[in-house]
């Protein structure tokens, strides 16, 4: 997924460039490794969601920045796959 989306984006950009005679300069791509939230945090969030009568949907966000922001706020996060 981490490579599929940029490839898809480049395909759409190339189509738009050809169709509208424009050029996009996206600059250099920045890549970070995905970070994983702690299992205990995920379980607590799922429980809180269920308490509202909503079925939680668990999926990877693919954003290492999410976990980095959580870490800075003192919320446990694990940078290693679980």
trRosetta pair geometry for C-beta under 8 A, 3 or more apart (Angstrom, degrees):
i j d omega theta_ij theta_ji phi_ij phi_ji
1 4 5.3 -52 -131 34 33 115
1 5 6.4 32 172 -20 66 102
1 60 8.0 146 59 83 152 121
1 62 6.2 -108 111 -93 122 138
2 5 7.2 -52 -151 28 18 103
2 6 7.8 8 156 -2 51 108
2 31 7.8 79 172 -141 121 104
2 34 7.4 -122 -75 -45 131 110
2 62 6.3 178 -85 -152 82 115
3 6 6.3 -61 -155 42 40 105
3 7 6.1 39 153 -20 72 112
4 7 5.8 -65 -152 39 29 112
4 8 6.1 28 156 -19 67 109
5 8 5.6 -54 -143 37 31 112
5 9 6.2 35 156 -21 65 106
6 9 5.5 -53 -146 36 33 115
6 10 6.4 35 155 -20 66 103
6 29 6.5 31 -133 -123 145 146
7 10 5.8 -53 -150 34 31 111
7 11 6.6 34 150 -21 63 103
8 11 5.6 -51 -152 32 33 114
8 12 6.6 29 153 -14 65 105
9 12 5.9 -58 -151 38 32 108
9 13 6.2 32 152 -20 66 108
10 13 5.6 -53 -143 38 32 113
10 14 6.2 35 156 -22 65 105
11 14 5.9 -55 -149 34 28 111
11 15 6.6 28 152 -18 62 106
12 15 5.7 -53 -150 35 33 113
12 16 6.4 31 153 -17 66 106
13 16 5.7 -56 -148 38 32 110
13 17 6.2 35 152 -23 66 106
13 24 5.2 -90 -163 44 118 144
13 26 7.5 -52 -121 -42 166 125
14 17 5.6 -50 -145 34 31 114
14 18 6.4 29 156 -16 64 105
15 18 6.0 -56 -150 37 29 108
15 19 6.1 19 157 -12 65 115
16 19 5.8 -62 -140 45 28 107
16 20 5.8 -12 173 15 67 117
16 22 7.0 -36 136 58 88 110
16 24 7.5 45 85 -24 118 125
17 20 6.9 -78 -134 53 16 84
17 21 7.7 48 174 -118 53 10
17 22 5.7 -112 -126 75 59 64
17 23 5.8 54 -137 -101 115 44
17 24 6.3 -110 -75 4 109 89
18 21 7.9 11 -173 -68 21 46
26 29 7.4 22 121 -69 117 74
32 64 4.1 -114 118 44 121 146
32 65 7.2 106 57 -46 154 74
33 64 5.9 91 82 -84 47 142
33 79 7.5 71 98 -174 118 97
34 60 6.8 8 -164 -175 146 126
34 62 5.9 -72 -105 -141 116 41
34 63 7.6 54 -128 43 77 14
34 64 5.5 -147 -129 -67 26 85
35 64 4.4 96 -8 -138 97 71
35 66 7.2 -164 66 67 108 78
35 67 3.3 -125 107 51 129 149
35 68 6.5 139 8 -40 161 73
35 77 6.0 32 153 162 120 122
35 78 7.6 165 -178 88 81 40
35 79 5.0 -47 -129 -116 93 67
36 67 6.8 40 46 -88 15 150
36 77 7.2 158 91 -175 42 78
36 78 5.2 -30 84 79 94 88
36 79 7.0 137 31 -130 75 14
36 80 7.0 -63 37 80 121 31
36 81 5.9 115 -27 -114 149 39
36 82 5.5 -167 142 -8 151 99
37 41 5.0 -104 167 80 109 126
37 42 5.5 128 100 -55 117 92
37 66 7.8 -54 -58 120 103 111
37 67 6.1 -150 -71 -102 64 99
37 70 6.9 19 -110 65 95 170
37 76 7.8 92 -169 104 68 71
37 77 5.5 -59 -117 -122 51 79
37 78 7.1 59 154 26 13 79
38 41 4.5 91 63 5 88 103
38 42 7.0 -156 94 -5 46 85
38 76 4.3 -3 -8 120 145 110
38 77 6.1 -127 -24 -107 84 23
38 78 5.1 104 -85 -18 69 104
38 82 7.9 119 -142 -71 38 146
39 42 5.6 -55 -149 37 34 113
39 43 6.3 36 153 -21 67 106
39 82 5.7 171 -54 -176 103 158
40 43 5.7 -52 -147 36 32 113
40 44 6.4 32 153 -19 64 105
40 76 7.0 23 63 75 109 142
41 44 5.7 -55 -148 37 32 110
41 45 6.3 30 155 -17 66 107
41 70 7.9 75 -169 -180 165 146
41 75 6.6 87 -118 172 142 99
41 76 5.7 -168 -43 70 122 93
41 77 7.5 -28 16 -82 158 58
42 45 5.8 -57 -147 39 30 110
42 46 6.3 31 154 -20 65 107
42 58 6.8 55 -169 -123 119 123
43 46 5.7 -55 -147 36 30 112
43 47 6.4 32 154 -20 64 106
44 47 5.7 -53 -147 35 32 112
44 48 6.4 32 154 -19 65 105
45 48 5.7 -52 -147 36 32 112
45 49 6.4 35 153 -21 64 105
45 56 7.1 117 120 -127 81 143
46 49 5.7 -54 -150 35 31 113
46 50 6.4 31 152 -18 65 106
46 56 4.2 -113 -131 24 76 166
46 58 7.0 -21 -86 -64 118 110
47 50 5.7 -54 -147 37 31 111
47 51 6.4 37 152 -26 64 103
48 51 5.6 -50 -150 29 32 115
48 52 7.1 26 151 -14 60 103
49 52 6.0 -64 -163 35 35 107
49 54 5.0 -82 176 81 85 101
49 55 7.5 18 133 144 114 10
49 56 4.1 106 79 -75 149 96
50 53 7.6 57 -177 -70 39 14
50 54 7.0 -117 -91 66 28 54
50 55 7.2 36 -100 -109 76 38
50 56 6.4 -59 -47 -19 81 100
61 66 5.4 50 80 -9 151 156
63 66 4.4 88 95 -15 108 102
63 67 7.8 163 106 0 71 77
64 67 6.0 -57 -163 41 48 105
64 68 6.1 49 143 -24 74 109
65 68 5.3 -56 -144 38 37 116
65 69 6.2 39 157 -22 69 102
66 69 6.2 -59 -156 33 26 106
66 70 6.6 24 150 -16 63 108
67 70 5.4 -53 -147 37 36 114
67 71 6.2 42 153 -24 67 103
67 77 4.0 146 -164 -170 94 145
67 78 7.9 -83 -155 48 137 35
67 79 7.0 149 129 -89 145 68
68 71 5.7 -49 -149 32 31 114
68 72 6.6 32 153 -19 62 104
68 77 7.7 -120 -61 88 25 162
69 72 5.8 -53 -151 34 33 112
69 73 6.6 22 153 -11 64 108
70 73 5.8 -67 -154 42 32 105
70 75 4.0 -77 -177 75 90 117
70 76 7.8 -33 141 68 114 23
70 77 4.9 115 89 -50 119 128
71 74 7.8 59 -180 -61 31 14
71 75 6.9 -90 -71 63 26 67
71 76 7.9 32 -103 -145 66 19
71 77 4.8 -85 -63 36 90 123
78 82 6.3 82 85 -60 143 106
